Amino acid sequence: MRFLLDPEQRAFAHSLNALLTAADTPAVIRGWAAGDHTAGRALWSRLADAGVFALAVPEAYEGVGPLPVELAVAFVELGRHGVPGPLVETVAAAALLSRLDESGPAKRLLPALASGAALATVALPGGGPFVLDADAAEVCLTVTYPGAGRGEHPAGRDAGVRGSGTRDTARDVGRVDPGISDTGPRDAGARGTGTRDAGTQGTETRDAGVPDTSRPDTSTQNTGTGPPDTSAAPAQLHLTQTPHPHPHPHDSGTGTGTGTGSSPTTPITPGVDAPAPRPSLDRARRLTLPRPGGELLAAGPHVTRAAAQALTWARLATAAQALGVGLALLDMTVEYVKRRTQFGVPIGSFQAVKHQLADAKVALEFARPLLFGAALSMDPADVAAAKVTACEAAYATARTALQAHGAIGYTAEYDLSLWLTKSRALHTAWGSPAECRAEVLAGRTAAGGGDPRP
């Protein structure tokens, strides 16, 4: 089945591509990774002016949505250009707030998210304890089940929350993805095996090495007591709002735009007001623990339902972002193999290189209709299928790109590394491949009423 964008959607994609091409996103990414959010917030403001964040916000709260297809179109371009920041998390927060039975939190927070005046990050039930870019976001939402058997504190090690960065943080190798950035003096290169994917199989890298997932990966699964027992207590949604030392481009200097009236010039003490970021394979993904406590916004079964919807929207945005990352990696690699010569001819003329690039192209193009089909249905199983397909296609393309580029692909100074690391981080963000496949099988079972196996 073919899903063709209409002229308005194509024009929207072209306008975003032009905006982001002119933005010098590699410099923005490196600044964000270093903790300098100035350029990133300026770009965030321009994206908000283009209507990107309003796509997930209902019209009742000053948005234009929900428009999942247009959101997917936008996030493909955001991934293609590697835009940093809590993009997916802001979409998930918008979906979470707009689906609560209580309209108060949505009226209070969603207009600022739609306009770009506030950035949001969110942690949902079932995952590890980390959230993305809490040091940059004004709004941090945490859904927990107090007394559910995995800790009662929102910021606890086993707090029962799924953060967007829980699968790519360092420090806790037994609980998270092997695609982590080791803080010790390890070699930045990867361990070759002499196979087709030689030179890409490092398990811990400091720069652009893409870890191997060809072997079964058990480290992405939590080793605690499993998902929280949601029958033990009603879900609770907590809000933590964070002042920042630099005003947002949309701010007038009198507040954060989230209705709190707190000054954006309030100084932050690292580790107290703003938790210190943890290292990630993708250096632009700054992972932190959510702050303890916070204001209770809502509680009850409707929070659980809203969190499930938010997870579906987060997976859709992640799938679109991964597809864009894969397309960018493929484009960069095709251009490189046209210029790089060996034995007096471009290496792109070699049949082995052509076949690998063709495989990458086919995988990405197969993921595209799944993505837009999922955006049309918004069925959790369809979205999970799109997420696993797009993320695996992007990761396979990253491995091909790294092999085609050779040693230069490992260097942090080379722009390719920014997309290589992002492809690996997105691979398990908001649900590992195993979790997404389980969602697909569960959906088939529910639809057919029987065993999903043929």
N, C-alpha and C positions, 0 to 999 in steps of 0.2 A: 504494500500500500504506500502511496506517495502522499506526503503532507506538504503542500506548497503554500508558502506565505503569500498573503495578498500584497498589493502594491504599497499600502500604508505600512505594513509590517516590514517590508523590505526597505522602505525609505527610513524607517526608524532605525533599523540595523545599520544602514549606511551612514546615518547621521552620528550614531554612537561611534562607529569605526573612525570617522573623520575626527570627532572630538578627541578620542583616545590616542589616535595617531599623533595629533599635535601636542599631546600632553607629556611626551617623554616619560612613559610609564616605567622604564627600567630605573631611572633616577628616583622616581617616586617610591618604587619598591625598596630600593636600597636605603632611602631615607627612613621609610617606615620601619624597616628591619632594625635600624640603628636607634629607634625610639623617637625620631624626629617626624612628627605627624603634620607638619605645616603644609607641605606640598600635597600630602594625601588628603587632608581636610579640604584644601582648595579644590582638588579634583572631585571629592565627594560632593561639594557644593554644586559644581557644574553638572554632575550626574543627576543630582536632585532637581536642578532647574530643567533638565531634559525629561523629567518625569519618571525616572527609573524606580525610585523608592515608593512613589505613589501607586505603582502598579499592584502592590500587595495590600493596599489600604482601601477599605470601602469608601464610597463617595460620602457616606454619612460622617466620616471622620476626616474630611478634606483630602481624600485620595481620589483615584480614578478607577479603582479595581473593585473586586479582585479580577485580574486579567492574567491567568497563568501562562497562556501562550505568549503574550507580549513579554511577560517576565522571562520566559525561557529564551526568547529572542535577545533580550537585553543581556542576560547572563552569559550567553555564548560569546558576545562581544567583550564582556568584562573578563572572561577567562582568556579569550584570544590575546588580550592586551595585558593580562597578569595583574589587574588592579588589586591592590592590597586592601585590607580592612575587613571589618565584620559585615560583609555584604550579605552572605547567606543568613547570618544571625539576625540581622535587622529584618529581613523578610520573615524569618521564623517568629520573631517577636511580634511583628505586625499580625501574622496569622493567629498567634496565640491570643493576643489581646482582643482581636476583633471577633473571636469565637467564644468568648466568655459570656455567661448569662447576664453578668453585670456590665452595664455600659460605662460606668464611672471610670475605670482604669483606661479604657479605650479612648474616651473623650479627653482624658488628661494627657495621654502620652502619644497617641497615634498622629495627631497633626504635626508634632515636632519630627517624628520619624519620616512622614511623607514629604515634608519640606526640606529634609536634610539638616535641620537645626540640631538634631540629636542623633548619635550613633547608639546602637543597641547590641548587646550580646545576650545569650540565653543558654541555659542548661536545662535539659529535659530528662525525664526518668529513664533509667536503665543503663546508663553508661558510667564513665569515670568522672573524676571530680573537676576537671579543668574546663575553663571557658576561654574563648578567643578574644584577644584584644580588649580585655577588661580595663587595661590602663588607658585606652583611648575612648572607650564608650561611656557616654553619660548615663545610660540605662543598662542595668544588669538584672535580668529576670531569671529566677530559679524556681523550678517546680520540684517539690520533694514530697515524700510520704513519711511523715514523722513516725518513728517507732516501727518502720517497715522491715527491720532486720539487717539493714546495711548502714546504720548510723542515722542519727536524728538531726544532725547539723548540716545545713546546706553546703558548707565548705569543708565537710569532713572528707577524709580520704576515701571512704566508701559511702558517700552521701546519697548514692542512688540517683545521680543526675547524669544526663548525656550532654556533654559539651562538645562543641564542634571540633575542639582540638584534642579530645581525649585519646585519639588513636595515633598521634604523631608527636607526643611530648617525650622528652628525655627523662632520665632519673629513675623511671620505674619500669625497667625492661620486662619484668615478669607480668606486667598488666597491660602493656600497650604495644603498639606496632613496632617492628624492628626498624622502621625508617626513622631513626632518631639521630640527633646530633650529639655526639659524645663530647663531654667537656674535658676529657683527658687528652693526652698528646698522641692521638692516633693518627695514622697516615690518612691523608685525604683520598688516596686512591682506593679502588675497589679490588676485590679478589677475583682474578680471572680463573676460569675453569677449562679453557681450551675449547669450549663449545661455541656455538653460534652467538651466544650471549656473553662470551668472555669479555671481561672488563666492565661488567655491569653488576657484579654480584657481591658488592660490599654490603654488610649488614649494619655498619655504623659509619657514617661519613660526616665530615665537617663541611664539605662544599657541595658539589653537584652530583655525587655518585648516586645512582639509583639502585636501591636495595633489591635483592632477589626475592621473588615470591613464587618461584617455581616449585619449591618444596612446601609441604603443608605448614601453615603458619598458625600456631596455637597461641602465640604471644599477644595477638590482638584481642583475645577473649579475656574477660575479667576472671580472676582466679579467686574471687571472694565467694559469697554465698549465692550468687546469681542475682537475677532481677529482684527488685524490691517486692515484698508482699503487699500489693495494692489494696488488699482487703483489710489490712490492719488499721488503716486510718485514711481519712479523706486526703486527697492531694491538696497541697498548699502552694500558692504562687506568691513569692516574695520579690520585692523590688529593692534594689540598691542603686542609688543615684550617686554619681561620682563627679566632683568638681575637677576641673583641669586647669593647668597653669596658663594655657594659651586659649584665647577665645576662638570659637568656631566662626567661619566666615559669615554665617547667618545671624550670629549673636549681635546684640546692640551694646553689649558690655554690662548689662544689668542682670543677666541670668543665663541659664543653660538652655532655655527654650523648652524645658520639660515641665514647667509649671511650679518649680520649687523656689525660684527666686534666689538660688544660691549664686554666689559670684563666680564667674569663670576664671578670675584671677587668684582664687584661693590657692596657696601653695600646697603641694603634695609632698608628704614624707614617704619615700619608697619603703615598702614593706609594712607601712602602717596605714596610710590613706589609700595608697595604690599598691597592691601586692606585686612583688618582683616577678617579672615574666620568666617563664621556664623556656629552655631551648627547645626548638623544634627542628626537624629536618628542613622544612621551609622556613628560613629565617624571618620572613615577613609575617609568619603566623606566631604571634606573641601570646603565649599560653599562661594563664594565671588561675589561681583558685578564686572562686567568687567570695566576696566579703561575707563574713558571718552575720547572721541576723538579717536585718532589713525590714521594710514595711510589708505587712501582710496585705496583699491586694485582694485575694479571693481564696476560697477553699471549697472543696466539695467535688462531686463526680463531674461537674461541668468543666472543672480544671483539667481532669484526666482526658476528657473528650477534646478539649481545646489543644492540649499538648500533643495528642495523636495527630490532629490536623496540622499543627505546626511542624511536626516531624516530616509529614508528607511534603509540605511546601519546602522545607529545608533540603530534602533529598532531591526534589525537582530542580531547585536552584543549583545544587552541587553538581548534578548530572549535566546541566547546561554549561556550567563553568568548566567542568572537566572536558566536555566536548570542545569548547573554545580553546582550552589549553592544548589539547591534542592537535587541533587544526593549526595552531600557531607553530607547534613543534614540527609538524609536517612541512609547513611552508618554509620555515627556516632551514630545514634539512635539505629540501629540494633545491633551494638557492645555493646552499653550500656545496652540494655534490656537483652542481654545474660549474662552480669555480675551481674546486680542488682537483688538481691533476695528479696523475700517477702514470708512469710509463708513457708520458706524453699525451695522455687523453684525460678528459674529465672522468672522475670516478663514478659519476652518474651513468656513464655508458656501460658499466659492468653489469652483467645480468644479475649477479647476486644482490647488488645494491638495488637494482630496479625491483626485484621480487620483494625485498623487505619493505620498500616504500609502498609498493602496490598493496601488500598485506595491511599496512598501516592505514592506507586510504580506504580500503574496503571495510575495515573494522570501524572506522570513524563514520563512514557513510551509512553503515548498518545501524549505528547508534542514533543517528539523526532522526529517522522516522519514529523510533521508539520513544525518543525524548518528546517530540511534538504530539505523538499519540497519547502519551501519558499526561501531557499538559491539557489535552482536550478532555480526557476522562477524569483525571485527578483521583483515580482509584489507587489506593496504597500499593497494591501488587503491581500495577502498571508502572507506577513511579519507581518502585524498588527495582523492577526489571530494567528500566531506563538508566537508573543510577549505576547499577553494577555493570551494565554494558558500556556506558559512556566512560566510566572511570577505568575499566580494564582496557578499553581501546586507547584511552589517553596514556595509560601507563605503558602499554605495549609500544605505542608510538615513541614514548620517551626513551625506551630501551633501544629502539632502532635509531633514533636521533643521536643518542650517545655513541653508539657503535659507528655510525657513519661519520660523525665528527672526529672521533678518535680522542686523543688526550686533551685537546683543547676544551672539550665538553665538560671536563671535570673542574675547570678553573672558575672560581667565584667571580672573577673579573669579566668573564665572557657571559653575555646576556642569556645564552641558552640555559645556563644553570638555573636561572630564576624560574623558568618554566619546567625544567626537569624536577626540581624539588617540589614544586607545587603539584605536579601530577601525582607524585607519590603520596603527598599529604592528603589530597582529595580522595585518593583510592580507598581510604578507610574512614574518612570524615563522615559523620552522620550515618554510620552503619557500614560495617565491613562487608565484603562480598558474600561471606557466609550468612550474615544476618539478612542481607537483601534477598538472597536466594530463598531463605526460609520464609520470608514474607511472600515471595512469589508462589511458593508451594502451598502456603497457607491459604492464599487467595484462590488458587485452583481448587483446593479441597473444598473451600466454602462454596465456590460457584458450582462445582460438580457434585458435591455431597458424597464424595467417595475418596478412595486412595488416589493421589495425584500421579502415582507411577503408572507408566504405560502397561 
